[in-house]
Amino acid sequence: GDNASFITVNEVTMSFSQPGFFLVSVDACSGKVNRKYFSAKMDSKMEEYLRSGMPRPSIVLMGTRGQPEGLADLAAHLVSFSLAKAADLMNKESLAMWGLLGGSSSPPWVSLQAGQGDDVLGLQERYLPLALESYGCPPPAPQTRKDLELLRKATGLDNVPT
């Protein structure tokens, strides 16, 4: 039978049924999906999208279905997603990628899986941390401790540490 192709982010599943490339960009600071993009083949529109269609910093998730045209041509564009070098995608038929667009360093979870022939990628799952300063996200606001705030109010002391 026909296997489902999908990308899931925060329990929201985005399916794709046509052969081609499916990309989902997720705000690396908030975890919200900010763009979804589908292309049946690697063409000038997809090149433009890969170059400038996603905000920074974004976690970029990509999967393929079928044997999309131009898969080997995609390799040079993947370096911008924190992959160490251009992947060898010659003779590959399927792809799954987890990348970061716009971080100061390459996180350890960045990866690319490629298959050919009977080498089916199957279900791929990753936990990707959000809001890291190395992604270019602002540092989290300091948390106010409610217990110390109540102690300060109850005692009238301003020298209770925060």
N, C-alpha and C positions, 0 to 999 in steps of 0.2 A: 504494500500500500504506500500511499504518499505520506511522508513524514511532515510534520508541521515545522515551519521555520518561524522563529520569533526571537525577540530580545525583550527581556523583562527588567524593569527598573523599579525598585521599591514596590514590588508586588503588582505593578501595572504591566500587563503583557501587550506588546505591540507585534502583531503577526504580519508576515508578508508571504504572499503566495506566488508571485510572479518570479521568474528567473532574473537574477541581477544582484546588485549591491544594495544593502540596507544599512544606513548609518543612523545612529541616535547619539546626539550630543547632550550631555548632562552638565549643568552648572557644577563645577568642581567644589564650590563653596557651600551651596545650598542643597544640592542633590536633586534639583528640579530639572525635568527634561526641558531643554530649551529649543531643540530642533530635531526633526525627523526628516530623513532624505532617502529617496529611492531612485536608483538609476538602473536601467536594463543593461547598460554597458558603460565602460570607461570611455568618456568622450570629453569634449572641451567644457561642457556644462559641469560635469562632475569634477574635472580638474579645477575649475573656478571655485566650486563649492569647497573642495578640499583645501584650497589656498586661502579663501577669505569668507567662507559661508558660515563659520562657527565662531561664537564669541570665545574669548580667552579669560580665564582658564576654563577649559572644558574637558571632561572625561568623554572620550569618543569610543563608542562601541560599534563594531561593524561585523556583519555576517553576510554570507552569500547564499544564494539558492540557485540550483542548477549549475551550469557552467557559464558564468557571465563572460561576455566578450571583453577582452582587454585586461584580464586579471593580471597578466605579467607586467602590463604598463602601469599598474597601480603601485608597484614596489617603490619607486623613487619618491612617491608622495607620502609614504608611510613614515619616513624618517622624521617628519615634523610632529609626529605623535609620540615622541620620546623613545622610539625604537633606536637601538644602537647603530644600525646600519640598514641599508636597503636590503630587503628580503629577496631571496631567489624564488620567484613565483612561476618560473618557466615550468610548463607541464603540470601545474597545480590546477585543481578543479574546484576547490572549495576553500573558504577562509573564515576565520573568526579572529577578531582583534579587539584588544583592550588597550587604549592609548590615552595619553594626556597631551592636550594642546595648550602650550603656554605655561609650563612650570619651570622652575629654576634648575631642577634636576630630574633625572628619570627615576620614577618610583619603582620599587621591586615588583609590583603587580603588572606592569606593562608587559604584554605578551602577544604573540602572533602564532596561531595554529593554522597550518595549511595541509590539505589532503589531496590525494589523487586516486583514481580508480576505486577499488573497494575500501580504501582508507577513509571511512566515514568519521567525521569529527564527533558526532553524537552530541549529547547534552554537555555544555560547558558552563560551569558556575564559578563565580569569583565574588569575594567580598572586597569592595573597594572603599578605603577610608575617604572621608570628605573633609573639607575645610582645613586642610593643612597649610601652614605658612609657606612650605616649599612649592605649593601650587600657585602662590601669589594671592592667597586669601588673607583677609585681615585677621589679626589675632582675636580670639574670642574675648568678649568683654568680661572683666573680672566679676565673679559671682558674689553677690551680697549674702552674707550668712544671716539668715533670719533669726537664728538663736541668739547671736551676738547683738543683733539689732534690738531684740526684745529685752535682753539683759541691760543694754544701755538705757533703754526707756524706763525699765523698772527700777533701776538703781540711780538714775540721774547722773551716772558717771560717763564722762566723755573719753576716758582713757582705756576703755575696754578695747582690746585689739580687734581688728577686722580681719 
